[in-house]
Amino acid sequence: AVGEGITEYTMQIFNRWGEMVGNWIGNNGWWDGYSTIAGIKCTEGAYFYKVIAEGNDGTSFDEKGYLQLFR
């Protein structure tokens, strides 16, 4: 199962200027393409994500990547 063995995680999404446009903690979050800070629709383009997680065994994870938003 996705996320098996993970005790907690945080997901953050940033625009190309490094401004956070989305974030959540745990399994029940998602990003709908709107800025959580301003509440406005984000433009199409590349966004960057950062996942910070901790495993059941205490292992820390810090993963980064990008995603493409299409409208």
C-alpha positions as CSV (number, residue, x, y, z in Angstrom):
1,A,0.0,0.0,0.0
2,V,1.1,3.6,-0.7
3,G,2.7,5.1,2.4
4,E,3.0,1.8,4.2
5,G,5.6,2.0,7.0
6,I,5.4,5.8,7.2
7,T,4.3,7.3,10.5
8,E,3.9,10.9,9.3
9,Y,4.6,13.1,6.4
10,T,4.3,16.6,5.2
11,M,3.9,17.6,1.5
12,Q,4.7,21.1,0.3
13,I,4.3,22.6,-3.2
14,F,6.1,25.7,-4.5
15,N,5.9,27.9,-7.6
16,R,9.0,28.8,-9.6
17,W,9.7,31.7,-7.4
18,G,9.9,29.5,-4.3
19,E,6.6,30.7,-2.8
20,M,4.6,27.9,-1.2
21,V,1.2,27.4,-2.9
22,G,0.1,24.2,-1.3
23,N,0.8,22.1,1.8
24,W,-0.7,19.4,4.0
25,I,0.2,16.9,6.6
26,G,-0.8,13.3,6.5
27,N,-2.7,11.1,4.0
28,N,-5.9,13.1,3.6
29,G,-4.4,16.1,1.8
30,W,-4.3,17.1,-1.8
31,W,-3.6,20.1,-4.1
32,D,-6.4,21.3,-6.3
33,G,-4.3,23.8,-8.3
34,Y,-5.3,26.8,-6.1
35,S,-2.9,28.7,-3.9
36,T,-3.7,27.8,-0.3
37,I,-2.3,31.2,0.8
38,A,-4.2,33.5,-1.6
39,G,-7.0,31.1,-2.6
40,I,-6.5,31.9,-6.3
41,K,-6.1,29.6,-9.3
42,C,-2.5,28.9,-10.0
43,T,-1.3,29.3,-13.6
44,E,-0.3,26.3,-15.8
45,G,3.3,25.4,-15.6
46,A,6.0,23.7,-13.5
47,Y,5.7,23.4,-9.7
48,F,8.1,21.8,-7.3
49,Y,7.3,19.5,-4.4
50,K,9.0,18.5,-1.2
51,V,8.0,15.5,0.9
52,I,9.3,15.2,4.4
53,A,8.5,11.8,6.0
54,E,9.4,9.6,8.9
55,G,9.3,5.8,8.8
56,N,8.2,3.4,11.5
57,D,11.9,2.6,12.1
58,G,12.8,6.3,12.6
59,T,14.3,6.7,9.1
60,S,13.9,10.3,7.8
61,F,13.0,11.0,4.1
62,D,13.4,14.3,2.3
63,E,12.3,13.9,-1.3
64,K,12.0,16.6,-4.0
65,G,10.8,16.8,-7.5
66,Y,8.5,18.6,-9.9
67,L,5.1,18.3,-11.4
68,Q,3.3,20.0,-14.3
69,L,0.0,21.7,-13.8
70,F,-2.4,21.6,-16.8
71,R,-5.7,23.5,-17.0
